[in-house]
Amino acid sequence: MYSEMSQPTYVCFPRRRRRSETNLKIVLEQELSRQVAEAVTELLQVLCCGEESAVFAFSSLSRNPTLNANASSCAATIAREEAFHDQLLRGLRNVLPKPRADFALIGKLKEFYRSLNTPDLFVHLTQICALDSAVCLILSAVRECGRPIGNNVTLNAIFSRIQRDEVGHVRASGRLTRELGSGRVAADCFVRTREKLAGVILERADALETLHVDPAVLTRNLFQGGPRSLLRQC
């Protein structure tokens, strides 16, 4: 088992630590090889940045005056769930090897997530649909039976919980998107967002290969379908 290392509690977006916040200590039930552990922590850099961004995005949406009371409440619930995901992943980072310093990747992640910030609620929700459903695909791929994460009880349980929640997030944001705009425009925005994400994911192609995931196949799956097939992809 790997000894705990002191690491920042965020990847891309720093925020104040609340007194009530506790660092989740997760002890892996099955020892990972050094190579697999390093691959997991490399992938976590991408996933953690996404969860941090999602907390801010849904918290902001919950306060958007354009949304009705039910939609605002839904966004607030999702924000809390995303914050819990962030806590789970930060706990994992505390027990895994420290990732290699890669300021170029962090810069790309920040640029990618900040590029999604738009006052257009329809576009914003479509982007969220694209990202959340992509996370479902990524988690489904790494959790496949016979792969290192799928074979590890603790890691599989954590990623399974996150994937299950993300399916609900896709359903909720997709429902709001359909109420706000046309499927054609949504499809265009969906594809552009997925293309940008694929470019970031490929920065960790070596980690995916170590986790027995073919980066080319994963990228191809990210480009298949559109907003109307989100739940089938998850």
Secondary structure, 3 states (H helix, E strand, C coil): CCCCCCCCCCCCCCCCCCCCCCCCCCCCCCCCCHHHHHHHHHHHHHHHHHHHHHHHHHHHHHCCCCCCHHHHHHHHHHHHHHHHHHHHHHHHHHHCCCCCCCHHHHHHHHHHHHHCCCCCHHHHHHHHHHHHHHHHHHHHHHCCCCCHHHHCHHHHHHHHHHHHHHHHHHHHHHHHHHHHCCHHHHHHHHHHHHHHHHHHHHHHHHHHHHCCCCHHHHHHHHHCCCHHHHHHHC
